[in-house]
Amino acid sequence: MTAWQPANHPVAAVAFDCDGLLVETESCWTIAISALFASHGLEFTPELKARLIGTTIDYNVMLMADWFNRPGGEAELKAELTDSVAAVISSRAEPMPGAAELVSALRGHLPLAVVSNSERRLVELSLGRAGLTGVFEVIVAGEDVANGKPAPDLYLRACELMGADPSTTLAFEDSLVGVNSAKAAGLTVVGVPTVTQDGFAPDHLLASLTDEGLVAWADSFALRQAQGTGRRAQGT
């Protein structure tokens, strides 16, 4: 794991996780899940939360059906949780620091994708709250593949839709399962964690999307384009 050194690796496309990376939705999920636990007379502890970070909603409700003693209740729990999370996201989700600026700097210069274990309607709600509707060429959500993160399927599908080689695609992730998914698909991974996670080992590690080196790298695309336009104008 190294500091941010984009010049050492060619980048032809970029894929972003959504929850906790582009949009602060972790608190939304915590509020919704805590309410669901409370309705069953239970507490949603940090230890239980750690088991759910970055995983699929199907995995979440599989565990909850056991914790809540509701055998066979996965489908009903999924509907309850999805509706509750959607309501909280609609009123509380906010862009992560630097997310909108980073995407804006890269847009039009590289193919961009969002790759999320969440259901598409939740991803689209989150992006809307962050002012990021319609800016990504590709959105791949949990229902689009057979196996969510940490399997490589989501990232492989995103690269396919972008027409990008995984070896020259950069992934931004905040969770262990997301990092493992992107690395399994052959992408170079930038980790931007919000909590400590054992085994978290991206190729590069940043404290946030406002990192000065990252911002300078993203801004360089527009600068190179402007310089190229200037040279062409001088040659006319």
C-alpha positions as CSV (number, residue, x, y, z in Angstrom):
1,M,0.0,0.0,0.0
2,T,1.5,3.3,-1.1
3,A,0.7,7.0,-1.0
4,W,-1.1,8.5,-4.0
5,Q,1.2,8.3,-7.1
6,P,-1.0,8.4,-10.2
7,A,1.9,8.9,-12.5
8,N,3.0,5.4,-11.8
9,H,-0.1,3.8,-13.2
10,P,-2.0,4.7,-16.4
11,V,-5.7,5.4,-15.8
12,A,-8.2,5.1,-18.7
13,A,-11.4,4.9,-16.6
14,V,-12.6,5.4,-13.0
15,A,-15.1,3.5,-10.9
16,F,-16.5,4.7,-7.6
17,D,-18.3,3.0,-4.8
18,C,-21.3,5.0,-3.7
19,D,-22.2,4.5,0.0
20,G,-19.6,6.1,2.3
21,L,-17.4,7.1,-0.7
22,L,-19.3,9.5,-2.9
23,V,-22.3,10.0,-0.5
24,E,-22.5,9.9,3.2
25,T,-25.3,7.3,3.6
26,E,-23.7,5.2,6.3
27,S,-25.5,7.2,9.0
28,C,-28.8,6.7,7.0
29,W,-28.3,2.9,7.0
30,T,-27.4,3.1,10.7
31,I,-30.6,5.0,11.5
32,A,-32.8,2.7,9.5
33,I,-31.2,-0.5,10.8
34,S,-31.2,0.7,14.4
35,A,-34.9,1.4,14.2
36,L,-35.5,-2.1,12.8
37,F,-33.5,-3.6,15.7
38,A,-35.4,-1.5,18.2
39,S,-38.7,-2.7,16.8
40,H,-37.5,-6.2,17.7
41,G,-36.3,-5.2,21.2
42,L,-32.6,-5.3,20.2
43,E,-29.7,-2.9,20.1
44,F,-27.7,-2.4,16.9
45,T,-24.2,-2.5,18.4
46,P,-20.9,-1.3,16.7
47,E,-19.9,-5.0,16.6
48,L,-23.0,-5.9,14.6
49,K,-22.6,-2.9,12.4
50,A,-19.0,-3.9,11.5
51,R,-20.4,-7.2,10.2
52,L,-22.7,-5.4,7.7
53,I,-20.4,-2.6,6.4
54,G,-20.1,-2.8,2.6
55,T,-22.1,-6.0,2.3
56,T,-25.2,-6.7,0.2
57,I,-28.7,-6.0,1.5
58,D,-29.5,-9.7,0.9
59,Y,-26.7,-10.6,3.3
60,N,-27.9,-8.0,5.8
61,V,-31.4,-9.4,5.9
62,M,-30.2,-13.0,6.0
63,L,-28.3,-12.2,9.3
64,M,-31.3,-10.1,10.6
65,A,-33.7,-13.0,10.0
66,D,-31.6,-15.0,12.3
67,W,-30.9,-12.2,14.9
68,F,-34.6,-11.3,15.0
69,N,-35.8,-15.0,15.1
70,R,-37.8,-14.5,11.9
71,P,-37.0,-17.7,9.9
72,G,-38.0,-17.4,6.3
73,G,-38.6,-13.6,6.8
74,E,-35.9,-12.4,4.5
75,A,-38.1,-11.0,1.8
76,E,-40.3,-9.1,4.2
77,L,-37.3,-7.8,6.1
78,K,-35.7,-6.7,2.8
79,A,-38.8,-4.7,1.9
80,E,-39.0,-3.1,5.4
81,L,-35.3,-2.2,5.4
82,T,-35.2,-0.8,1.8
83,D,-38.2,1.4,2.4
84,S,-36.8,2.7,5.6
85,V,-33.4,3.4,4.2
86,A,-34.9,5.1,1.2
87,A,-36.9,7.5,3.4
88,V,-33.8,8.4,5.5
89,I,-31.6,8.9,2.4
90,S,-34.2,11.2,0.9
91,S,-34.0,13.5,3.8
92,R,-30.4,13.1,5.2
93,A,-27.9,11.9,2.7
94,E,-25.1,14.4,1.8
95,P,-22.1,14.3,-0.6
96,M,-18.8,13.2,1.0
97,P,-16.2,16.0,1.2
98,G,-14.5,16.4,-2.2
99,A,-16.7,13.9,-4.0
100,A,-18.7,16.3,-6.3
101,E,-15.5,18.3,-7.1
102,L,-13.5,15.1,-8.0
103,V,-16.3,13.8,-10.3
104,S,-16.7,17.2,-11.9
105,A,-13.0,17.4,-12.6
106,L,-12.9,14.0,-14.2
107,R,-16.2,14.2,-16.1
108,G,-15.7,14.4,-19.8
109,H,-12.1,13.3,-19.6
110,L,-12.5,9.7,-18.5
111,P,-15.4,7.2,-18.5
112,L,-16.9,7.2,-15.0
113,A,-18.9,4.5,-13.3
114,V,-20.7,3.9,-9.9
115,V,-20.4,0.4,-8.6
116,S,-22.5,-0.4,-5.6
117,N,-23.9,-3.4,-3.7
118,S,-27.0,-1.3,-3.0
119,E,-30.2,-1.6,-5.0
120,R,-30.4,0.8,-8.0
121,R,-33.2,2.9,-6.6
122,L,-31.1,3.6,-3.4
123,V,-28.1,4.4,-5.5
124,E,-30.0,6.8,-7.6
125,L,-31.6,8.4,-4.5
126,S,-28.2,8.9,-3.0
127,L,-26.6,10.4,-6.1
128,G,-29.5,12.7,-6.4
129,R,-29.0,14.0,-2.9
130,A,-25.4,14.6,-3.7
131,G,-26.1,16.5,-6.9
132,L,-24.6,13.7,-9.0
133,T,-27.6,12.6,-11.1
134,G,-26.7,12.0,-14.7
135,V,-23.0,12.5,-14.5
136,F,-21.9,8.8,-14.7
137,E,-21.8,6.9,-17.9
138,V,-22.4,3.6,-16.1
139,I,-24.2,2.6,-12.9
140,V,-23.9,-1.0,-11.8
141,A,-26.1,-1.9,-8.8
142,G,-26.6,-5.0,-6.6
143,E,-29.4,-6.5,-8.7
144,D,-27.3,-6.3,-11.9
145,V,-25.1,-9.3,-11.1
146,A,-25.4,-12.7,-9.6
147,N,-22.7,-12.0,-6.9
148,G,-22.1,-8.7,-5.2
149,K,-19.0,-7.5,-3.5
150,P,-16.5,-9.0,-2.5
151,A,-16.9,-11.0,-5.7
152,P,-15.5,-9.2,-8.7
153,D,-18.7,-9.3,-10.8
154,L,-19.8,-5.7,-10.2
155,Y,-16.5,-4.2,-11.2
156,L,-16.1,-6.6,-14.2
157,R,-19.5,-5.6,-15.4
158,A,-18.7,-1.9,-15.0
159,C,-15.5,-2.2,-17.0
160,E,-17.4,-4.1,-19.7
161,L,-20.0,-1.4,-20.0
162,M,-17.4,1.4,-20.0
163,G,-15.4,-0.5,-22.6
164,A,-12.4,-0.3,-20.2
165,D,-9.6,-2.7,-19.4
166,P,-9.7,-3.5,-15.6
167,S,-5.9,-3.1,-15.6
168,T,-6.2,0.6,-16.5
169,T,-9.3,1.3,-14.4
170,L,-9.0,3.0,-11.0
171,A,-11.5,2.1,-8.3
172,F,-12.3,4.2,-5.2
173,E,-13.6,2.3,-2.2
174,D,-14.2,2.8,1.5
175,S,-14.9,-0.7,2.6
176,L,-12.9,-4.0,2.9
177,V,-15.4,-5.9,0.8
178,G,-15.3,-3.2,-1.9
179,V,-11.5,-3.2,-2.0
180,N,-11.4,-7.0,-2.2
181,S,-14.0,-6.9,-5.0
182,A,-12.1,-4.4,-7.1
183,K,-8.8,-6.1,-6.6
184,A,-10.3,-9.4,-7.5
185,A,-11.5,-7.8,-10.8
186,G,-8.0,-6.6,-11.5
187,L,-8.4,-2.9,-10.9
188,T,-6.0,-0.6,-9.1
189,V,-7.7,0.5,-5.8
190,V,-7.6,3.7,-3.9
191,G,-8.9,3.2,-0.4
192,V,-10.7,6.1,1.4
193,P,-11.9,4.5,4.7
194,T,-14.1,6.1,7.2
195,V,-13.7,3.5,9.9
196,T,-10.8,1.1,10.8
197,Q,-11.1,-2.3,9.2
198,D,-8.8,-5.3,9.7
199,G,-7.3,-6.5,6.5
200,F,-8.0,-3.3,4.6
201,A,-5.3,-3.3,2.0
202,P,-5.9,-1.1,-1.1
203,D,-3.1,-0.2,-3.5
204,H,-3.2,3.4,-2.4
205,L,-4.6,5.0,0.8
206,L,-6.1,8.4,1.2
207,A,-7.6,10.2,4.2
208,S,-10.4,11.8,2.0
209,L,-11.3,12.8,-1.5
210,T,-9.9,16.2,-0.7
211,D,-6.3,14.9,-0.8
212,E,-4.1,17.5,-2.4
213,G,-2.4,15.0,-4.7
214,L,-5.7,13.6,-5.8
215,V,-7.2,17.0,-6.5
216,A,-4.1,18.0,-8.5
217,W,-4.3,14.8,-10.6
218,A,-8.0,15.3,-11.4
219,D,-7.5,18.9,-12.3
220,S,-4.6,18.0,-14.6
221,F,-7.0,16.5,-17.2
222,A,-8.7,19.8,-17.8
223,L,-5.3,21.6,-17.8
224,R,-3.9,19.3,-20.4
225,Q,-7.1,19.7,-22.5
226,A,-6.8,23.5,-22.2
227,Q,-3.1,23.4,-23.2
228,G,-4.0,21.2,-26.2
229,T,-6.7,23.6,-27.3
230,G,-4.3,26.5,-27.0
231,R,-1.7,24.8,-29.1
232,R,-4.2,23.9,-31.8
233,A,-5.4,27.6,-31.8
234,Q,-1.8,28.8,-32.2
235,G,-1.3,26.5,-35.2
236,T,-4.4,27.8,-37.1
